[in-house]
């Protein structure tokens, strides 16, 4: 998974387009999703997310995916689960303070954001703290609901 996470960060630009395409498709399918019911679809969608985002992004399925803001690097891979930048323990060589064999998730996130080629880096947007009640739920369905409003 670590290899794929690094690959995804290196290919963040087109992967983010693909990611946004999935969200747009789900939003387009909103009437069907509403008829079936969000609660009923949550577990099957989570299974799809675990396979796709788990493989490509090494996602930890927190239910509040911010990989689009973090250069396609899942911040939940940080041993300290930081959602708003490095903990201050990044080693001089860009490795993690807690797991020295691993590149810092936030160094990867910054590299991924540079590849997005956007006027303002999405990584600079302050993210809310992790809501543990949403762990194990579908982030994509939550995004469809949020876009409804």
MODELLER restraints for C-alpha pairs under 7 A, 6 or more apart:
rsr = mdl.restraints
at = mdl.atoms
rsr.add(forms.Gaussian(group=physical.xy_distance, feature=features.Distance(at['CA:1:A'], at['CA:55:A']), mean=6.21, stdev=0.5))
rsr.add(forms.Gaussian(group=physical.xy_distance, feature=features.Distance(at['CA:1:A'], at['CA:58:A']), mean=5.52, stdev=0.5))
rsr.add(forms.Gaussian(group=physical.xy_distance, feature=features.Distance(at['CA:2:A'], at['CA:58:A']), mean=6.79, stdev=0.5))
rsr.add(forms.Gaussian(group=physical.xy_distance, feature=features.Distance(at['CA:4:A'], at['CA:55:A']), mean=6.82, stdev=0.5))
rsr.add(forms.Gaussian(group=physical.xy_distance, feature=features.Distance(at['CA:4:A'], at['CA:56:A']), mean=5.52, stdev=0.5))
rsr.add(forms.Gaussian(group=physical.xy_distance, feature=features.Distance(at['CA:4:A'], at['CA:57:A']), mean=6.67, stdev=0.5))
rsr.add(forms.Gaussian(group=physical.xy_distance, feature=features.Distance(at['CA:5:A'], at['CA:56:A']), mean=6.04, stdev=0.5))
rsr.add(forms.Gaussian(group=physical.xy_distance, feature=features.Distance(at['CA:5:A'], at['CA:57:A']), mean=4.78, stdev=0.5))
rsr.add(forms.Gaussian(group=physical.xy_distance, feature=features.Distance(at['CA:5:A'], at['CA:58:A']), mean=5.64, stdev=0.5))
rsr.add(forms.Gaussian(group=physical.xy_distance, feature=features.Distance(at['CA:5:A'], at['CA:73:A']), mean=6.61, stdev=0.5))
rsr.add(forms.Gaussian(group=physical.xy_distance, feature=features.Distance(at['CA:8:A'], at['CA:56:A']), mean=6.24, stdev=0.5))
rsr.add(forms.Gaussian(group=physical.xy_distance, feature=features.Distance(at['CA:8:A'], at['CA:57:A']), mean=6.32, stdev=0.5))
rsr.add(forms.Gaussian(group=physical.xy_distance, feature=features.Distance(at['CA:8:A'], at['CA:72:A']), mean=6.36, stdev=0.5))
rsr.add(forms.Gaussian(group=physical.xy_distance, feature=features.Distance(at['CA:9:A'], at['CA:71:A']), mean=6.06, stdev=0.5))
rsr.add(forms.Gaussian(group=physical.xy_distance, feature=features.Distance(at['CA:9:A'], at['CA:72:A']), mean=5.52, stdev=0.5))
rsr.add(forms.Gaussian(group=physical.xy_distance, feature=features.Distance(at['CA:9:A'], at['CA:73:A']), mean=6.13, stdev=0.5))
rsr.add(forms.Gaussian(group=physical.xy_distance, feature=features.Distance(at['CA:9:A'], at['CA:108:A']), mean=6.61, stdev=0.5))
rsr.add(forms.Gaussian(group=physical.xy_distance, feature=features.Distance(at['CA:9:A'], at['CA:112:A']), mean=4.74, stdev=0.5))
rsr.add(forms.Gaussian(group=physical.xy_distance, feature=features.Distance(at['CA:10:A'], at['CA:112:A']), mean=6.26, stdev=0.5))
rsr.add(forms.Gaussian(group=physical.xy_distance, feature=features.Distance(at['CA:12:A'], at['CA:71:A']), mean=5.93, stdev=0.5))
rsr.add(forms.Gaussian(group=physical.xy_distance, feature=features.Distance(at['CA:12:A'], at['CA:72:A']), mean=5.84, stdev=0.5))
rsr.add(forms.Gaussian(group=physical.xy_distance, feature=features.Distance(at['CA:12:A'], at['CA:112:A']), mean=5.53, stdev=0.5))
rsr.add(forms.Gaussian(group=physical.xy_distance, feature=features.Distance(at['CA:12:A'], at['CA:115:A']), mean=6.26, stdev=0.5))
rsr.add(forms.Gaussian(group=physical.xy_distance, feature=features.Distance(at['CA:12:A'], at['CA:116:A']), mean=6.29, stdev=0.5))
rsr.add(forms.Gaussian(group=physical.xy_distance, feature=features.Distance(at['CA:13:A'], at['CA:115:A']), mean=5.85, stdev=0.5))
rsr.add(forms.Gaussian(group=physical.xy_distance, feature=features.Distance(at['CA:13:A'], at['CA:116:A']), mean=4.58, stdev=0.5))
rsr.add(forms.Gaussian(group=physical.xy_distance, feature=features.Distance(at['CA:16:A'], at['CA:68:A']), mean=6.35, stdev=0.5))
rsr.add(forms.Gaussian(group=physical.xy_distance, feature=features.Distance(at['CA:23:A'], at['CA:140:A']), mean=6.45, stdev=0.5))
rsr.add(forms.Gaussian(group=physical.xy_distance, feature=features.Distance(at['CA:26:A'], at['CA:144:A']), mean=6.71, stdev=0.5))
rsr.add(forms.Gaussian(group=physical.xy_distance, feature=features.Distance(at['CA:27:A'], at['CA:144:A']), mean=5.34, stdev=0.5))
rsr.add(forms.Gaussian(group=physical.xy_distance, feature=features.Distance(at['CA:42:A'], at['CA:137:A']), mean=6.27, stdev=0.5))
rsr.add(forms.Gaussian(group=physical.xy_distance, feature=features.Distance(at['CA:42:A'], at['CA:138:A']), mean=5.63, stdev=0.5))
rsr.add(forms.Gaussian(group=physical.xy_distance, feature=features.Distance(at['CA:45:A'], at['CA:138:A']), mean=5.95, stdev=0.5))
rsr.add(forms.Gaussian(group=physical.xy_distance, feature=features.Distance(at['CA:46:A'], at['CA:137:A']), mean=6.02, stdev=0.5))
rsr.add(forms.Gaussian(group=physical.xy_distance, feature=features.Distance(at['CA:46:A'], at['CA:138:A']), mean=4.75, stdev=0.5))
rsr.add(forms.Gaussian(group=physical.xy_distance, feature=features.Distance(at['CA:50:A'], at['CA:61:A']), mean=6.69, stdev=0.5))
rsr.add(forms.Gaussian(group=physical.xy_distance, feature=features.Distance(at['CA:53:A'], at['CA:59:A']), mean=5.45, stdev=0.5))
rsr.add(forms.Gaussian(group=physical.xy_distance, feature=features.Distance(at['CA:54:A'], at['CA:60:A']), mean=6.88, stdev=0.5))
rsr.add(forms.Gaussian(group=physical.xy_distance, feature=features.Distance(at['CA:57:A'], at['CA:72:A']), mean=6.43, stdev=0.5))
rsr.add(forms.Gaussian(group=physical.xy_distance, feature=features.Distance(at['CA:57:A'], at['CA:73:A']), mean=6.24, stdev=0.5))
rsr.add(forms.Gaussian(group=physical.xy_distance, feature=features.Distance(at['CA:57:A'], at['CA:74:A']), mean=6.25, stdev=0.5))
rsr.add(forms.Gaussian(group=physical.xy_distance, feature=features.Distance(at['CA:58:A'], at['CA:74:A']), mean=6.74, stdev=0.5))
rsr.add(forms.Gaussian(group=physical.xy_distance, feature=features.Distance(at['CA:59:A'], at['CA:74:A']), mean=5.60, stdev=0.5))
rsr.add(forms.Gaussian(group=physical.xy_distance, feature=features.Distance(at['CA:60:A'], at['CA:76:A']), mean=6.05, stdev=0.5))
rsr.add(forms.Gaussian(group=physical.xy_distance, feature=features.Distance(at['CA:60:A'], at['CA:77:A']), mean=7.00, stdev=0.5))
rsr.add(forms.Gaussian(group=physical.xy_distance, feature=features.Distance(at['CA:61:A'], at['CA:135:A']), mean=6.51, stdev=0.5))
rsr.add(forms.Gaussian(group=physical.xy_distance, feature=features.Distance(at['CA:61:A'], at['CA:136:A']), mean=6.08, stdev=0.5))
rsr.add(forms.Gaussian(group=physical.xy_distance, feature=features.Distance(at['CA:62:A'], at['CA:134:A']), mean=6.60, stdev=0.5))
rsr.add(forms.Gaussian(group=physical.xy_distance, feature=features.Distance(at['CA:62:A'], at['CA:135:A']), mean=4.32, stdev=0.5))
rsr.add(forms.Gaussian(group=physical.xy_distance, feature=features.Distance(at['CA:62:A'], at['CA:136:A']), mean=6.19, stdev=0.5))
rsr.add(forms.Gaussian(group=physical.xy_distance, feature=features.Distance(at['CA:63:A'], at['CA:134:A']), mean=5.20, stdev=0.5))
rsr.add(forms.Gaussian(group=physical.xy_distance, feature=features.Distance(at['CA:63:A'], at['CA:135:A']), mean=4.95, stdev=0.5))
rsr.add(forms.Gaussian(group=physical.xy_distance, feature=features.Distance(at['CA:63:A'], at['CA:136:A']), mean=5.92, stdev=0.5))
rsr.add(forms.Gaussian(group=physical.xy_distance, feature=features.Distance(at['CA:63:A'], at['CA:137:A']), mean=4.93, stdev=0.5))
rsr.add(forms.Gaussian(group=physical.xy_distance, feature=features.Distance(at['CA:63:A'], at['CA:138:A']), mean=5.42, stdev=0.5))
rsr.add(forms.Gaussian(group=physical.xy_distance, feature=features.Distance(at['CA:63:A'], at['CA:139:A']), mean=4.52, stdev=0.5))
rsr.add(forms.Gaussian(group=physical.xy_distance, feature=features.Distance(at['CA:64:A'], at['CA:139:A']), mean=5.35, stdev=0.5))
rsr.add(forms.Gaussian(group=physical.xy_distance, feature=features.Distance(at['CA:65:A'], at['CA:139:A']), mean=5.88, stdev=0.5))
rsr.add(forms.Gaussian(group=physical.xy_distance, feature=features.Distance(at['CA:67:A'], at['CA:73:A']), mean=5.62, stdev=0.5))
rsr.add(forms.Gaussian(group=physical.xy_distance, feature=features.Distance(at['CA:67:A'], at['CA:74:A']), mean=5.30, stdev=0.5))
rsr.add(forms.Gaussian(group=physical.xy_distance, feature=features.Distance(at['CA:69:A'], at['CA:122:A']), mean=4.72, stdev=0.5))
rsr.add(forms.Gaussian(group=physical.xy_distance, feature=features.Distance(at['CA:69:A'], at['CA:123:A']), mean=4.93, stdev=0.5))
rsr.add(forms.Gaussian(group=physical.xy_distance, feature=features.Distance(at['CA:70:A'], at['CA:109:A']), mean=4.78, stdev=0.5))
rsr.add(forms.Gaussian(group=physical.xy_distance, feature=features.Distance(at['CA:70:A'], at['CA:110:A']), mean=7.00, stdev=0.5))
rsr.add(forms.Gaussian(group=physical.xy_distance, feature=features.Distance(at['CA:70:A'], at['CA:113:A']), mean=6.43, stdev=0.5))
rsr.add(forms.Gaussian(group=physical.xy_distance, feature=features.Distance(at['CA:70:A'], at['CA:123:A']), mean=5.22, stdev=0.5))
rsr.add(forms.Gaussian(group=physical.xy_distance, feature=features.Distance(at['CA:71:A'], at['CA:109:A']), mean=4.67, stdev=0.5))
rsr.add(forms.Gaussian(group=physical.xy_distance, feature=features.Distance(at['CA:71:A'], at['CA:110:A']), mean=6.50, stdev=0.5))
rsr.add(forms.Gaussian(group=physical.xy_distance, feature=features.Distance(at['CA:71:A'], at['CA:111:A']), mean=6.97, stdev=0.5))
rsr.add(forms.Gaussian(group=physical.xy_distance, feature=features.Distance(at['CA:71:A'], at['CA:112:A']), mean=3.81, stdev=0.5))
rsr.add(forms.Gaussian(group=physical.xy_distance, feature=features.Distance(at['CA:71:A'], at['CA:113:A']), mean=4.32, stdev=0.5))
rsr.add(forms.Gaussian(group=physical.xy_distance, feature=features.Distance(at['CA:72:A'], at['CA:109:A']), mean=6.78, stdev=0.5))
rsr.add(forms.Gaussian(group=physical.xy_distance, feature=features.Distance(at['CA:72:A'], at['CA:112:A']), mean=6.42, stdev=0.5))
rsr.add(forms.Gaussian(group=physical.xy_distance, feature=features.Distance(at['CA:73:A'], at['CA:105:A']), mean=6.51, stdev=0.5))
rsr.add(forms.Gaussian(group=physical.xy_distance, feature=features.Distance(at['CA:73:A'], at['CA:108:A']), mean=6.46, stdev=0.5))
rsr.add(forms.Gaussian(group=physical.xy_distance, feature=features.Distance(at['CA:73:A'], at['CA:109:A']), mean=5.18, stdev=0.5))
rsr.add(forms.Gaussian(group=physical.xy_distance, feature=features.Distance(at['CA:75:A'], at['CA:81:A']), mean=6.39, stdev=0.5))
rsr.add(forms.Gaussian(group=physical.xy_distance, feature=features.Distance(at['CA:75:A'], at['CA:82:A']), mean=6.38, stdev=0.5))
rsr.add(forms.Gaussian(group=physical.xy_distance, feature=features.Distance(at['CA:75:A'], at['CA:83:A']), mean=5.83, stdev=0.5))
rsr.add(forms.Gaussian(group=physical.xy_distance, feature=features.Distance(at['CA:75:A'], at['CA:105:A']), mean=6.17, stdev=0.5))
rsr.add(forms.Gaussian(group=physical.xy_distance, feature=features.Distance(at['CA:76:A'], at['CA:82:A']), mean=6.98, stdev=0.5))
rsr.add(forms.Gaussian(group=physical.xy_distance, feature=features.Distance(at['CA:77:A'], at['CA:105:A']), mean=6.69, stdev=0.5))
rsr.add(forms.Gaussian(group=physical.xy_distance, feature=features.Distance(at['CA:78:A'], at['CA:105:A']), mean=5.80, stdev=0.5))
rsr.add(forms.Gaussian(group=physical.xy_distance, feature=features.Distance(at['CA:79:A'], at['CA:98:A']), mean=6.70, stdev=0.5))
rsr.add(forms.Gaussian(group=physical.xy_distance, feature=features.Distance(at['CA:83:A'], at['CA:127:A']), mean=6.52, stdev=0.5))
rsr.add(forms.Gaussian(group=physical.xy_distance, feature=features.Distance(at['CA:83:A'], at['CA:129:A']), mean=6.83, stdev=0.5))
rsr.add(forms.Gaussian(group=physical.xy_distance, feature=features.Distance(at['CA:84:A'], at['CA:126:A']), mean=6.41, stdev=0.5))
rsr.add(forms.Gaussian(group=physical.xy_distance, feature=features.Distance(at['CA:84:A'], at['CA:127:A']), mean=6.16, stdev=0.5))
rsr.add(forms.Gaussian(group=physical.xy_distance, feature=features.Distance(at['CA:85:A'], at['CA:106:A']), mean=5.93, stdev=0.5))
rsr.add(forms.Gaussian(group=physical.xy_distance, feature=features.Distance(at['CA:86:A'], at['CA:106:A']), mean=5.54, stdev=0.5))
rsr.add(forms.Gaussian(group=physical.xy_distance, feature=features.Distance(at['CA:89:A'], at['CA:96:A']), mean=6.89, stdev=0.5))
rsr.add(forms.Gaussian(group=physical.xy_distance, feature=features.Distance(at['CA:89:A'], at['CA:97:A']), mean=4.93, stdev=0.5))
rsr.add(forms.Gaussian(group=physical.xy_distance, feature=features.Distance(at['CA:90:A'], at['CA:96:A']), mean=5.32, stdev=0.5))
rsr.add(forms.Gaussian(group=physical.xy_distance, feature=features.Distance(at['CA:90:A'], at['CA:97:A']), mean=5.45, stdev=0.5))
rsr.add(forms.Gaussian(group=physical.xy_distance, feature=features.Distance(at['CA:90:A'], at['CA:104:A']), mean=6.47, stdev=0.5))
rsr.add(forms.Gaussian(group=physical.xy_distance, feature=features.Distance(at['CA:91:A'], at['CA:97:A']), mean=5.97, stdev=0.5))
rsr.add(forms.Gaussian(group=physical.xy_distance, feature=features.Distance(at['CA:94:A'], at['CA:103:A']), mean=5.97, stdev=0.5))
rsr.add(forms.Gaussian(group=physical.xy_distance, feature=features.Distance(at['CA:94:A'], at['CA:104:A']), mean=5.93, stdev=0.5))
rsr.add(forms.Gaussian(group=physical.xy_distance, feature=features.Distance(at['CA:94:A'], at['CA:107:A']), mean=6.43, stdev=0.5))
rsr.add(forms.Gaussian(group=physical.xy_distance, feature=features.Distance(at['CA:95:A'], at['CA:101:A']), mean=6.83, stdev=0.5))
rsr.add(forms.Gaussian(group=physical.xy_distance, feature=features.Distance(at['CA:95:A'], at['CA:102:A']), mean=5.68, stdev=0.5))
rsr.add(forms.Gaussian(group=physical.xy_distance, feature=features.Distance(at['CA:95:A'], at['CA:103:A']), mean=4.23, stdev=0.5))
rsr.add(forms.Gaussian(group=physical.xy_distance, feature=features.Distance(at['CA:95:A'], at['CA:104:A']), mean=4.92, stdev=0.5))
rsr.add(forms.Gaussian(group=physical.xy_distance, feature=features.Distance(at['CA:96:A'], at['CA:102:A']), mean=5.77, stdev=0.5))
rsr.add(forms.Gaussian(group=physical.xy_distance, feature=features.Distance(at['CA:96:A'], at['CA:103:A']), mean=5.64, stdev=0.5))
rsr.add(forms.Gaussian(group=physical.xy_distance, feature=features.Distance(at['CA:96:A'], at['CA:104:A']), mean=4.44, stdev=0.5))
rsr.add(forms.Gaussian(group=physical.xy_distance, feature=features.Distance(at['CA:113:A'], at['CA:121:A']), mean=6.07, stdev=0.5))
rsr.add(forms.Gaussian(group=physical.xy_distance, feature=features.Distance(at['CA:113:A'], at['CA:123:A']), mean=6.75, stdev=0.5))
